[in-house]
Amino acid sequence: MPMVKKMYFILTIGFLILVPLIINAQPSQVPDASWGSVDHFKYSSSGESETFKNVKLSSNSIAVGQDITVFNLDTGDEITTFNVKSISYGRQVKMCWIGDSESIISESYITVKECKR
């Protein structure tokens, strides 16, 4: 019986340590953000998706409800402008995901690095 109690105690302590770590690892929704550089832009339209790596944005900061424009640096053309409906902030990786929908995973989204809230 003492072995069962010891195992239960170890599992409980492990659970109490791991749960906050897992919760903090999840991106959180934030109202605005600024960043240092753009990682990539995933653009979805009419059921087709394309990922652009060499892009520039119309701004280095944004708030939910504002519009942002994405430019293709390879061609110099504007890819799209969309209204930002969500910003997810990854605290541990210092990255943000700027989306065109309110859900955590948007159809089109911009991934930025060196993100600050």
N, C-alpha and C positions, 0 to 999 in steps of 0.2 A: 504494500500500500504506500509506503513512503516514496517509492520510485514514481508512482503515478502522480502524486502531489508535486514532486520535484519537476516532472515533465510538464505538468499543467502550469506551474509557476514560470518555467522557462518560456513556454509558448505564449503566455500572457504578456510577459515583459517584451518578448520579440515583437508581438503584435502592436504593443503600445509604442515601440520605437519605430517600426516600419510604416504604420499608417500615416503619421504626419509627413514622413519623407515622400511617400507616394502622392499624397495630396499636394504638397508643394511642388512636385515635379510636373503636375498638370498645368497647361497654360490657363491663365485667367483672363477674363474679359476686362478690358480697360476702356475708358472714354476717349483717350487721346494718347499719342506717342510721337516721339522723334527718333531719328536713326542716323547712322553714319554711312551705310551703303546698302545697295539692293542686292539680294542674292539671286532671286529669279521671279518670274511672273508666270503663273499658270492661267491661261486664258481659255475659257470654254464658251462656245457659241454654237447653237444649232446642233447640239449633241457631239460636236467635235472639240477636242482639247489639244492645245499646243503649249509647250513650255518655252519661254524666252529667257535666255541667260544674260544677254547683253542689253540691258534696258536702263532707262533714266526716268525718273518721276518728276512731276511738275512741282513737287515740294519735298522738303526733308522732314516735315512734320504734318500731322493730320489729326482730325477729331472725327468721331462718328457723326455722320450727317453731312460731311463735306465731300466735294468731288475731288478726284485725283485723276491725272492723265498719265498714261504710260507710253513712253516713246521707245521705239526699236533703234538702238544705236548702230546696228549693222546697216540699216537702210535710211535712217533719219526720219522715218515716218511715224505718225501717231498710231499706236495700236488701238487704244480705246480710252474713253473717259468713263468712270463709273462713280456712283455715290457709295461712300464707305458706310457699310451697315454693321461691321464688327471689326474689332481689333483684339486679337489674342496675344497676350504677352507671356513669353516663356522665360520665367525668372532665372532659371539655372543656365540657359543657353544664351540669354540676352538677345533673343530674336523675337520678332513680331510677325504675325500673319494678318494682313489687312484684307478683309473680305467684302464681297458684294452682296452677302446675305447675312441674316442675323444668326444663323447657325454657326457652330464652331468650325465646321468644314464647309466652306463656300465652293461654288462651282468655279469661280475665278478668284484668285487671291494673289497677293504680292507678299513675298517673304523678304524681310529686311533684317540686316545685322546691326549690332551695336545699338540695339533698341533701348530707349529710355522712356519711362512713363512720365 
